[in-house]
Amino acid sequence: MSRIRARFWDPTGARYSIPTYPWQMAPPHLLTLRQLAARGLRPAGQGVQAQILWRSRRYGAPGVRAAYLYDVRFALPKRTPTPAQLAALAKAAAARRTCPDCSTDVGYVLPRHLGTCLDCAREVAA
């Protein structure tokens, strides 16, 4: 194991206060939120069980990065929204696409800095 990986190897949590693993070395039962979501699961109120740490040389965000892990054994299936919740979401999305000046659904979310659709903003600017 390289020095960098050894630096982040702490499965007992003695150094980082929670179990910590290097990149791609976590046990298979620990998953990130995105991995849980891809399996149709949610954390179900459990706290962070472990973390993955790695060095990043990415421009704008150099240093050590972290990904938090949750135990798949305690995860529950995702909740399905009720028909009323789906209707409310559709209504809210339609409101974000409706221009207040011309009252038409323009098919895209209105830019907040304009407050109107692009056609109405052009008319005001001209």
C-alpha positions as CSV (number, residue, x, y, z in Angstrom):
1,M,0.0,0.0,0.0
2,S,1.4,3.4,-0.9
3,R,2.1,6.1,1.7
4,I,-0.9,8.1,0.5
5,R,-3.3,5.2,0.8
6,A,-1.7,4.2,4.2
7,R,-2.3,7.8,5.4
8,F,-6.1,7.3,4.9
9,W,-6.3,3.7,6.2
10,D,-8.1,3.9,9.6
11,P,-10.9,1.2,9.7
12,T,-11.2,1.6,13.5
13,G,-11.7,5.4,13.5
14,A,-8.9,6.1,15.9
15,R,-7.3,8.9,13.8
16,Y,-10.3,10.4,12.0
17,S,-13.1,9.6,14.6
18,I,-15.0,7.5,12.1
19,P,-13.8,4.6,10.0
20,T,-11.8,5.9,7.1
21,Y,-10.7,4.1,3.9
22,P,-8.6,5.1,0.9
23,W,-10.1,5.3,-2.6
24,Q,-11.7,2.0,-3.7
25,M,-10.8,0.2,-0.5
26,A,-14.0,0.4,1.5
27,P,-15.9,-2.8,2.4
28,P,-18.7,-3.7,-0.2
29,H,-21.5,-3.1,2.3
30,L,-20.7,0.6,2.6
31,L,-22.1,2.8,-0.2
32,T,-22.4,6.5,-1.0
33,L,-25.7,8.2,-1.3
34,R,-25.6,8.0,-5.1
35,Q,-24.8,4.3,-5.0
36,L,-27.7,3.8,-2.6
37,A,-30.0,5.8,-4.9
38,A,-28.9,3.8,-7.9
39,R,-30.1,0.7,-6.1
40,G,-33.4,2.3,-5.2
41,L,-32.5,2.7,-1.5
42,R,-32.2,5.6,1.0
43,P,-30.2,5.8,4.2
44,A,-33.3,5.7,6.4
45,G,-32.1,8.0,9.2
46,Q,-28.7,6.3,9.8
47,G,-25.8,8.5,10.3
48,V,-22.6,8.4,8.3
49,Q,-21.0,5.0,9.0
50,A,-17.6,5.7,7.4
51,Q,-15.8,7.9,4.9
52,I,-13.4,7.6,2.0
53,L,-10.6,10.2,1.8
54,W,-8.4,10.9,-1.2
55,R,-6.0,13.5,-2.4
56,S,-7.2,15.8,-5.1
57,R,-5.1,17.9,-7.5
58,R,-8.3,19.2,-9.1
59,Y,-8.0,22.9,-10.1
60,G,-10.0,25.1,-7.7
61,A,-10.4,22.3,-5.1
62,P,-7.0,20.9,-4.3
63,G,-6.4,19.1,-1.1
64,V,-8.1,16.2,0.6
65,R,-11.7,15.3,-0.5
66,A,-14.2,13.1,1.3
67,A,-17.1,10.8,0.4
68,Y,-19.4,9.7,3.1
69,L,-20.6,6.1,3.3
70,Y,-23.8,4.5,4.6
71,D,-24.4,0.8,5.5
72,V,-26.6,-0.9,2.9
73,R,-27.8,-3.4,5.5
74,F,-29.7,-0.6,7.3
75,A,-31.0,1.1,4.2
76,L,-34.7,1.0,3.3
77,P,-36.4,1.3,-0.1
78,K,-37.0,4.8,-1.5
79,R,-40.4,6.2,-0.7
80,T,-42.7,6.6,-3.7
81,P,-44.5,10.0,-3.9
82,T,-48.3,10.1,-3.7
83,P,-50.4,11.2,-6.6
84,A,-51.1,14.5,-4.8
85,Q,-47.3,15.1,-4.4
86,L,-46.7,14.4,-8.0
87,A,-49.5,16.8,-9.0
88,A,-48.1,19.5,-6.8
89,L,-44.6,19.1,-8.3
90,A,-46.1,19.3,-11.8
91,K,-48.0,22.4,-10.9
92,A,-44.9,24.1,-9.4
93,A,-42.8,23.2,-12.5
94,A,-45.5,24.7,-14.7
95,A,-45.5,27.9,-12.7
96,R,-41.7,28.2,-13.2
97,R,-42.3,28.0,-17.0
98,T,-45.2,30.4,-17.2
99,C,-44.4,34.0,-18.2
100,P,-46.1,36.5,-15.9
101,D,-46.4,39.1,-18.8
102,C,-47.8,37.0,-21.7
103,S,-49.2,34.1,-19.5
104,T,-47.9,31.4,-21.8
105,D,-46.0,28.2,-20.9
106,V,-42.7,28.8,-22.8
107,G,-41.4,25.3,-22.3
108,Y,-38.3,26.3,-20.3
109,V,-37.7,27.7,-16.8
110,L,-37.8,31.5,-16.9
111,P,-34.5,33.2,-16.1
112,R,-34.7,34.7,-12.7
113,H,-32.7,37.8,-13.6
114,L,-35.3,38.7,-16.3
115,G,-38.5,37.5,-14.6
116,T,-40.1,37.1,-18.0
117,C,-39.7,34.9,-21.1
118,L,-37.0,35.8,-23.6
119,D,-39.6,37.2,-26.1
120,C,-41.1,39.6,-23.6
121,A,-37.6,40.7,-22.4
122,R,-36.6,41.5,-26.0
123,E,-39.7,43.6,-26.4
124,V,-38.9,45.6,-23.2
125,A,-35.3,46.1,-24.3
126,A,-36.2,47.3,-27.8
